[in-house]
Amino acid sequence: MDLHRDPPRRTRRRHGRGVRGPLAWPPVPAMRSRAERFDELVIDAATRFERHWGRPFPDFELGVEDVPPSDPAPWEHEEVPLGRFFAGDTRRDPRIVIYRRPVETRTPNDPELGLLVAEVVAEQLAALLGVSPRDLDPGYEGD
């Protein structure tokens, strides 16, 4: 008898069913994170506005960040921004950034989240194009 051999390892095979798998498979909406769902809302809104605009938008970068930087520019208001438009220059394309957490905290449910995301994206795209947000989104109700 070999006393130096390791004892057999117990695995998580209760009732002979084998190794357990993921809780939700195949991939279902429950497997996406809130950040991934938010990213999809932003992209869907921008795509919808481009179709409504009728021609391609100029080149720009569209991004989502969790929160805005903690040091606002001197000309910005005291309130937390929901999105920002950064004008481009010779080395860099214009950039639009939507801030996920401030937008999410202003909406109580998913349908209203989609509406607010569309409103913020419309405002930032309008700044990029130099038009009114109503030109991109006929249902725009912002200030």
GINOR-V548990 format. One record per residue. N is the residue number from 1. SS is DSSP state (h for helix, s for strand, l for the rest). D_FIRST is the distance of its C-alpha to the first C-alpha in Angstrom with 2 decimals. Layout:
n=N ss=SS d_first=D_FIRST
n=N ss=SS d_first=D_FIRST
This chain:
n=1 ss=l d_first=0.00
n=2 ss=l d_first=3.82
n=3 ss=l d_first=6.24
n=4 ss=l d_first=9.16
n=5 ss=l d_first=9.34
n=6 ss=l d_first=12.40
n=7 ss=l d_first=12.67
n=8 ss=l d_first=14.77
n=9 ss=l d_first=18.43
n=10 ss=l d_first=20.98
n=11 ss=l d_first=24.17
n=12 ss=l d_first=27.61
n=13 ss=l d_first=27.75
n=14 ss=h d_first=29.45
n=15 ss=h d_first=30.33
n=16 ss=h d_first=28.92
n=17 ss=l d_first=31.87
n=18 ss=l d_first=30.19
n=19 ss=l d_first=30.92
n=20 ss=l d_first=34.11
n=21 ss=l d_first=37.10
n=22 ss=l d_first=40.20
n=23 ss=l d_first=42.45
n=24 ss=l d_first=45.54
n=25 ss=l d_first=45.24
n=26 ss=l d_first=47.24
n=27 ss=l d_first=49.15
n=28 ss=l d_first=51.67
n=29 ss=h d_first=54.21
n=30 ss=h d_first=51.89
n=31 ss=h d_first=49.63
n=32 ss=l d_first=52.48
n=33 ss=l d_first=53.01
n=34 ss=h d_first=56.37
n=35 ss=h d_first=57.05
n=36 ss=h d_first=56.56
n=37 ss=h d_first=58.87
n=38 ss=h d_first=61.43
n=39 ss=h d_first=61.33
n=40 ss=h d_first=62.06
n=41 ss=h d_first=65.01
n=42 ss=h d_first=66.49
n=43 ss=h d_first=66.17
n=44 ss=h d_first=67.57
n=45 ss=h d_first=70.55
n=46 ss=h d_first=71.34
n=47 ss=h d_first=71.11
n=48 ss=h d_first=73.36
n=49 ss=h d_first=75.93
n=50 ss=h d_first=75.98
n=51 ss=h d_first=76.72
n=52 ss=h d_first=79.47
n=53 ss=h d_first=80.86
n=54 ss=l d_first=81.42
n=55 ss=l d_first=80.61
n=56 ss=l d_first=77.62
n=57 ss=l d_first=77.10
n=58 ss=l d_first=77.40
n=59 ss=l d_first=74.21
n=60 ss=s d_first=72.44
n=61 ss=s d_first=69.00
n=62 ss=s d_first=67.78
n=63 ss=s d_first=65.04
n=64 ss=s d_first=63.43
n=65 ss=s d_first=62.32
n=66 ss=l d_first=60.91
n=67 ss=l d_first=63.61
n=68 ss=l d_first=66.70
n=69 ss=l d_first=66.79
n=70 ss=l d_first=67.63
n=71 ss=l d_first=70.70
n=72 ss=l d_first=73.34
n=73 ss=l d_first=76.31
n=74 ss=l d_first=79.50
n=75 ss=l d_first=81.30
n=76 ss=l d_first=78.64
n=77 ss=l d_first=79.10
n=78 ss=l d_first=77.26
n=79 ss=l d_first=75.24
n=80 ss=l d_first=71.88
n=81 ss=l d_first=72.41
n=82 ss=l d_first=70.83
n=83 ss=s d_first=71.27
n=84 ss=s d_first=72.95
n=85 ss=s d_first=74.79
n=86 ss=s d_first=74.72
n=87 ss=l d_first=77.47
n=88 ss=l d_first=76.53
n=89 ss=l d_first=78.04
n=90 ss=l d_first=78.25
n=91 ss=l d_first=74.60
n=92 ss=l d_first=72.99
n=93 ss=l d_first=73.44
n=94 ss=s d_first=74.43
n=95 ss=s d_first=71.54
n=96 ss=s d_first=71.14
n=97 ss=s d_first=68.44
n=98 ss=s d_first=67.73
n=99 ss=s d_first=65.97
n=100 ss=h d_first=63.46
n=101 ss=h d_first=63.00
n=102 ss=h d_first=66.74
n=103 ss=h d_first=67.46
n=104 ss=h d_first=64.67
n=105 ss=h d_first=65.78
n=106 ss=l d_first=69.30
n=107 ss=l d_first=68.36
n=108 ss=l d_first=67.10
n=109 ss=l d_first=65.71
n=110 ss=h d_first=64.80
n=111 ss=h d_first=68.20
n=112 ss=h d_first=70.02
n=113 ss=h d_first=67.49
n=114 ss=h d_first=68.37
n=115 ss=h d_first=72.07
n=116 ss=h d_first=71.77
n=117 ss=h d_first=69.69
n=118 ss=h d_first=72.38
n=119 ss=h d_first=75.09
n=120 ss=h d_first=73.50
n=121 ss=h d_first=72.80
n=122 ss=h d_first=76.40
n=123 ss=h d_first=77.77
n=124 ss=h d_first=75.84
n=125 ss=h d_first=76.64
n=126 ss=h d_first=80.28
n=127 ss=h d_first=80.27
n=128 ss=h d_first=78.87
n=129 ss=h d_first=81.56
n=130 ss=l d_first=84.39
n=131 ss=l d_first=85.16
n=132 ss=l d_first=85.05
n=133 ss=h d_first=81.81
n=134 ss=h d_first=83.94
n=135 ss=h d_first=84.48
n=136 ss=h d_first=80.76
n=137 ss=l d_first=80.05
n=138 ss=l d_first=83.00
n=139 ss=l d_first=81.21
n=140 ss=l d_first=80.76
n=141 ss=l d_first=81.67
n=142 ss=l d_first=80.96
n=143 ss=l d_first=83.48
